[in-house]
Amino acid sequence: MCAFSRSGLKLVAVFLAIAAFGATPSIAFALTTINFDDVADKTDIRTRYQPQGVTLSCGGAACSEPSIANVIYARATTPTASPPNSVTPIRDGYPGVKDALTGRVVASFSSPVKTVSIDAHAVLVPEPLNQTAYANITAYDAAGAIVASTTGTQLNAFEKLTVSTSGNNITKVTLGVTGPVAVAVFDNLQFDSDPMLLWVVIITFFIIGVIVYLFFFRKKDLPRPPRAG
């Protein structure tokens, strides 16, 4: 029974060590970049990047239109921040994002993140009637509340839009434009988490492993009392 218990405790310690080691790469590679360039033009990429921690979808009333059909595509685009593809709900035609006509691109994260960035290029549609609108990124928490939003300031040029929170509070972002007179191209999605939370997990596993060793494994090394007679 004692041997079995010690064996079981050793397995626990091994499990803790593996768990701590497995968390380490998450720290080393906390920043994730998705450029949408690893697939062919017009590929449905809604679940393509789930292994990297993000699922893409369409958000808004326009998404249910037959030409949109709630799908997100990688599309060959000129210009784009990193050739050849950008991300869009449009399979055919100009691969831009315009909320009222296309819906917004939604990126949902498997684990909450701290910072999200996207390269955006906004242009005005013909006859804007002296109105302007720009590319926009909006971040939401697990309760669906807006926790950050950033709007571009440039037209006809790429600029990086970034949303950030004090902790890992962002569960999804949406990409679109601030008004009906502009259309935007989005490329190079980046997201990052706060590594300090991961370090807390690793240190906790390490402390538990040390406690298990000191209080159980070392018992077999204690001196035994002499036998009588």
Secondary structure, 3 states (H helix, E strand, C coil): CHHHHHHHHHHHHHHHHHHHHHHHHHHHCCCEEECCCCCCCCEECCCCCHHHCEEEEEECHHHHCCCCCCCCEEEECCCCCCCCEEEECCCCCCCCECHHHHCEEEEEEEEEECEEEEEEEEEECCCCCCCCCCEEEEEECCCCCEEEEEECCCCCCEEEEEEECCCCCEEEEEEEECCCCEEEEEEEEEEECCHHHHHHHHHHHHHHHHHHHHHCHHHHHCCCCCCCC
